[in-house]
């Protein structure tokens, strides 16, 4: 019988093996990466397009184009697209981020010859029907109106605008911006961005030669673009660390968002900062959670994160706290940051963080698709697989003294932009 009173032997994560992406290029120059693994006859095919030619006079152009790709081609209506995809038990989605727009297909290999041509039509022949544009505008304006009543949404919106200004990363979207969307603008952006010269394809799952051959037949031979594009390039500089306060007299909770422009994944210090962030607010056992949720009871949740983007990185702390304890919560956040600067993290606490981070990474690699996600992190940051070797080495070996140095270097309270929406008592 197992003795339940004795804890199981603890095992340290020694090595993490990644399935490496295999590259190849189609005849039209389209870059394809394959990550093969697993037993299920399922593949995920991602068509990833860089956001390009940003125009602050048309701030929603790239977002709206991506959002409407499923709304019709010259031969298929939006309902016909949905019906065909559903018939084969596949799943099709579009995703938009600050740096890329993505079209993703999940399909059984045996149905790929029926489902993949639909994706080809979407990325090469979308027509953006006016009635669908009108529906998008109406729905998004209503959604924005509702969200602007939420303190957390408003604090995030202000924070991004303060950090990144009038760029794609920080544009302060208003209801009237949706009214500026026109079919001509979407068609023009579609012809610029959705061409093979601006696309990377990542195939993951049970990938075989037939899968790759089909991709080549559909996307490597008669899909062309040729239009000149300008890669988005933004330069950002740390602000002066001001307080940005939006008062809501009847608020029961105040939204807090603090932070500054920081490093991204390509910086040497990034892995070490990920460890420091985890200690401070990056997991449920973090210092911010222990203090402000568990000890003080000011909030249901608080956390921090280090975010990496193509042209910048940023660090932030976010929470919603009781309106009557907002100032007290800010004081406690400040105290926790100062402690990291002045007092070395105890070895026992650091050991827990190490195990959490390595275990989380190991646990996230459950299939070929999650290995593909890890590849995307490094590929679009201009890095190689040795990044993960450095990351693991840093997590296992970083010292309390090095964490204190990073805290003093990057956690500058005076330089933090401080956004508070609600009441500041």
Secondary structure as GFF3:
##gff-version 3
##sequence-region A 1 425
A	DSSP	beta_strand	22	25	.	.	.	ID=ss1
A	DSSP	beta_strand	31	36	.	.	.	ID=ss2
A	DSSP	beta_strand	42	50	.	.	.	ID=ss3
A	DSSP	three_ten_helix	56	58	.	.	.	ID=ss4
A	DSSP	alpha_helix	61	67	.	.	.	ID=ss5
A	DSSP	three_ten_helix	69	71	.	.	.	ID=ss6
A	DSSP	alpha_helix	78	87	.	.	.	ID=ss7
A	DSSP	beta_strand	91	96	.	.	.	ID=ss8
A	DSSP	beta_strand	100	108	.	.	.	ID=ss9
A	DSSP	three_ten_helix	109	111	.	.	.	ID=ss10
A	DSSP	alpha_helix	112	125	.	.	.	ID=ss11
A	DSSP	alpha_helix	130	147	.	.	.	ID=ss12
A	DSSP	alpha_helix	151	164	.	.	.	ID=ss13
A	DSSP	alpha_helix	175	179	.	.	.	ID=ss14
A	DSSP	alpha_helix	183	193	.	.	.	ID=ss15
A	DSSP	three_ten_helix	196	198	.	.	.	ID=ss16
A	DSSP	beta_strand	199	205	.	.	.	ID=ss17
A	DSSP	alpha_helix	209	219	.	.	.	ID=ss18
A	DSSP	beta_strand	243	247	.	.	.	ID=ss19
A	DSSP	beta_strand	253	262	.	.	.	ID=ss20
A	DSSP	alpha_helix	270	277	.	.	.	ID=ss21
A	DSSP	pi_helix	278	282	.	.	.	ID=ss22
A	DSSP	alpha_helix	287	288	.	.	.	ID=ss23
A	DSSP	pi_helix	289	295	.	.	.	ID=ss24
A	DSSP	beta_strand	299	308	.	.	.	ID=ss25
A	DSSP	beta_strand	313	322	.	.	.	ID=ss26
A	DSSP	three_ten_helix	323	325	.	.	.	ID=ss27
A	DSSP	alpha_helix	326	342	.	.	.	ID=ss28
A	DSSP	alpha_helix	347	363	.	.	.	ID=ss29
A	DSSP	alpha_helix	368	379	.	.	.	ID=ss30
A	DSSP	alpha_helix	386	397	.	.	.	ID=ss31
A	DSSP	alpha_helix	400	410	.	.	.	ID=ss32
A	DSSP	three_ten_helix	413	415	.	.	.	ID=ss33
A	DSSP	beta_strand	417	422	.	.	.	ID=ss34
###
